[in-house]
């Protein structure tokens, strides 16, 4: 898969850095993550990498695929981990007017886990470039 990691001023396409936390634990309890998104006509795809903080496995990081939509300032994402079998997580958030910050809530509907998230567009990756997905993820780690 090939897509740009640079930002498009009219889309969410680009590299993002963020954090998520379980309900009630934001300061000190947040988990950092990196994301590469591609948006085309309101349809979003992407990949996320985060440290392994909950899976009993010998891997230090976890990968997940993202699929979703954006309608104006409202962003919906579904997250599916690729390292292990898990229920689908749902993210619902709002992007600011400059398309540089998304914040909202996430939920594991079947497990009743939930919390908050926020992510900001990486300022250093504003030039459009075309790279493979693996190359894009490598630049985020």
C-alpha positions as CSV (number, residue, x, y, z in Angstrom):
1,X,0.0,0.0,0.0
2,X,1.3,3.4,-0.9
3,X,0.0,6.7,0.4
4,X,1.4,10.1,1.3
5,X,2.5,10.9,4.8
6,X,2.6,14.6,4.2
7,X,-0.3,16.7,5.3
8,X,-3.0,17.8,2.9
9,X,-4.6,21.1,4.1
10,X,-8.0,19.7,3.3
11,X,-7.7,16.3,4.7
12,X,-6.4,14.3,7.7
13,X,-3.7,12.7,5.6
14,X,-0.4,12.7,7.4
15,X,1.6,11.6,10.4
16,X,0.1,12.1,13.9
17,X,1.2,11.6,17.5
18,X,-1.2,11.1,20.3
19,X,-2.2,9.5,23.6
20,X,-5.1,7.6,24.9
21,X,-6.2,6.8,28.5
22,X,-8.7,4.7,30.2
23,X,-11.6,6.5,31.9
24,X,-10.3,8.3,35.0
25,X,-6.6,8.1,34.1
26,X,-5.3,10.9,31.9
27,X,-2.2,12.4,33.6
28,X,0.5,9.7,34.1
29,X,-1.9,7.0,32.9
30,X,-1.9,7.8,29.2
31,X,-0.4,5.6,26.5
32,X,1.4,7.3,23.6
33,X,0.9,6.2,20.0
34,X,1.9,7.2,16.5
35,X,-0.5,7.1,13.5
36,X,-0.3,7.5,9.8
37,X,-3.6,8.4,8.2
38,X,-4.8,8.7,4.6
39,X,-8.1,10.5,3.9
40,X,-9.8,10.5,0.5
41,X,-13.3,12.1,0.1
42,X,-14.1,11.6,3.8
43,X,-13.0,8.0,3.9
44,X,-10.0,7.3,6.3
45,X,-7.5,4.5,6.4
46,X,-4.4,4.2,8.5
47,X,-2.1,2.4,10.8
48,X,-1.3,2.9,14.5
49,X,1.7,1.7,16.5
50,X,1.8,1.8,20.3
51,X,3.7,0.2,23.2
52,X,2.5,-3.1,24.4
53,X,1.0,-2.3,27.7
54,X,-1.6,-5.1,28.0
55,X,-1.0,-8.1,25.8
56,X,0.9,-11.0,27.3
57,X,3.3,-11.4,24.4
58,X,7.0,-10.9,23.8
59,X,6.5,-7.9,21.5
60,X,7.3,-4.4,22.7
61,X,4.8,-2.7,20.4
62,X,1.4,-3.3,18.9
63,X,0.2,-2.5,15.4
64,X,-3.4,-1.8,14.5
65,X,-5.3,-0.9,11.3
66,X,-7.7,2.0,11.2
67,X,-10.7,2.6,9.0
68,X,-13.2,5.3,9.3
69,X,-14.8,8.5,8.1
70,X,-14.8,12.2,8.5
71,X,-17.9,14.4,8.1
72,X,-16.9,18.0,8.6
73,X,-15.3,18.1,12.0
74,X,-16.6,14.7,13.2
75,X,-14.2,11.8,13.0
76,X,-15.2,8.1,13.4
77,X,-12.5,5.4,13.5
78,X,-12.5,1.7,14.0
79,X,-9.3,0.2,15.3
80,X,-8.4,-3.5,14.8
81,X,-5.1,-4.8,16.3
82,X,-3.1,-6.9,13.9
83,X,-0.8,-8.6,16.5
84,X,-3.6,-10.5,18.3
85,X,-7.3,-11.3,18.0
86,X,-9.3,-8.5,19.8
87,X,-12.7,-6.9,19.6
88,X,-12.9,-3.7,17.4
89,X,-12.3,-0.4,19.2
90,X,-14.4,2.6,18.2
91,X,-13.0,6.1,18.3
92,X,-15.2,9.2,18.0
93,X,-13.7,12.6,18.0
94,X,-13.7,16.2,16.7
95,X,-11.0,17.7,14.6
96,X,-10.2,21.4,15.0
97,X,-10.7,23.9,12.2
98,X,-7.0,23.7,11.1
99,X,-7.2,19.9,10.9
100,X,-4.2,19.6,13.3
101,X,-5.8,18.2,16.4
102,X,-8.4,15.4,17.0
103,X,-9.8,14.7,20.4
104,X,-12.6,12.5,21.7
105,X,-13.5,9.2,23.2
106,X,-12.8,5.6,22.5
107,X,-14.7,2.4,23.6
108,X,-14.2,-1.4,23.4
109,X,-18.0,-2.0,23.2
110,X,-17.8,-5.7,24.0
111,X,-15.4,-5.3,27.0
112,X,-17.0,-2.1,28.3
113,X,-13.5,-0.4,28.5
114,X,-13.5,3.2,27.5
115,X,-11.6,6.5,27.8
116,X,-10.3,9.5,26.0
117,X,-7.8,10.2,23.3
118,X,-6.2,13.1,21.5
119,X,-3.7,13.3,18.7
120,X,-1.9,16.1,16.9
121,X,-0.6,16.3,13.4
122,X,3.2,16.0,13.3
123,X,4.5,19.5,12.4
124,X,7.7,18.2,11.0
125,X,6.0,16.1,8.4
126,X,4.1,18.7,6.4
127,X,5.6,18.0,3.0
128,X,3.8,15.5,0.8
129,X,5.8,12.4,0.1
130,X,4.9,9.0,-1.1
131,X,6.3,6.1,0.9
132,X,5.3,2.5,1.6
133,X,3.3,1.9,4.8
134,X,6.3,0.1,6.4
135,X,8.6,3.1,5.7
136,X,6.0,5.5,7.1
137,X,5.7,3.5,10.3
138,X,9.5,3.2,10.6
139,X,9.8,7.0,10.6
140,X,7.4,7.3,13.5
141,X,9.2,4.9,15.8
